Amino acid sequence: MNVLIAGGAGYIGSHCVRQVAAAGHRPVVIDNLVFGHREAVAPDVPFYEANLGDEAAVGKILVDEKIDIVMHFAAYIFVGESVQEPMKYYFNNVVSTLQLLRTMHSKGVKKFVFSSTAATYGIPEKMPITEDSPTNPINPYGRTKLDVEHALHAFARAYGLSAAVFRYFNASGASEDGAIGEDHSPETHLIPLAIGAATGQRPPLKLFGGDYPTPDGTCLRDYIHVDDLSRAHIAAFDKLAEPGKVFTWNLGTGTPVSVLEIIRAVEKVTGKKVPYTIAPRREGDPPALYADSTKAQRELGWKIKYHDIESLVASAWNWHSKHPNGYGK
Ligand code: UFG
């Protein structure tokens, strides 16, 4: 199948591009390179530098490349910034996505894969989180993702769109060969910050909150390897043959891992100490967030390869040691 990957030069998108090709499909990338890295996409993959909201440009790509499925990873992801600058998030994450969907509708492309987030659940009442848990985002980032999910349900009913919605937990790690990996600017994610602290390239880690009601007092999260995550997306392609349906799947391992456990894994894998100080809690951080992803495993035949946190951190370290300055910008 011909697969248009919006945001294919970003962290998760670029890993998905490679998995789409590995599964025998033909990836085509559109990315405006605001956050993406051109180097993250192999030179033989068709690449369009354009905005999703550019309906003429996107429409032409859909037709010229005979696109069957659109996968959408091109969103802003900084929770704190979404509180400060919600306008930016609503326009980029909601308006541009609606423009993309309108273009797809006008060109008769009816299959859509959407990257959503565990942030749609807000502060969940029970753990692990199943897909039918109430959605109640506590920041504009999570809200924009949920707004798009609601639009997908309406478009499925009205226009026969079929969509796969994936709610990610903590996407982490890097490709097994160390060729591509995580390079955000600014970086806010725990694993790259802890690795940077260990190597001395970044300041000592600030551990946000050591007094949570968890076994070691630090937050519990569900770290899912980016290639495991990508493979689930491709496994969903067959489901999209049925018109007018929206599927929702959590993507996590189901294993809660604390911040201190991540620090210990980074120390073991790198052989270096992670200097850190205990800082105040970060606003909006729930004590624990981990997935029940049995639905994705059952319905997609999806298998998690990176169950153990050390192997996941080792893949991040492999990328980092080969690319100490990320993609070099
Ligand atoms: N943490 C620190 N110090 C840091 C960075 C993070 O202690 O410098 C802690 C956080 O408090 C949290 C854990 O490490 O307990 C993981 O934090 P990340 O920022 O790596 O990830 P989050 O769980 O906050 O965010 C992830 C995704 C978001 C998504 C959110 C909710 O990256 O896009 O899950 O689903 F919105």
Residues whose N, C-alpha, C, O or C-beta is under 5 A from the ligand:
A	BS01	UFG	I77 T117 A118 A119 Y168 F169 N170 T188 H189 L190 L193 K206 L207 F208 C219 R221 V259 R282 D285
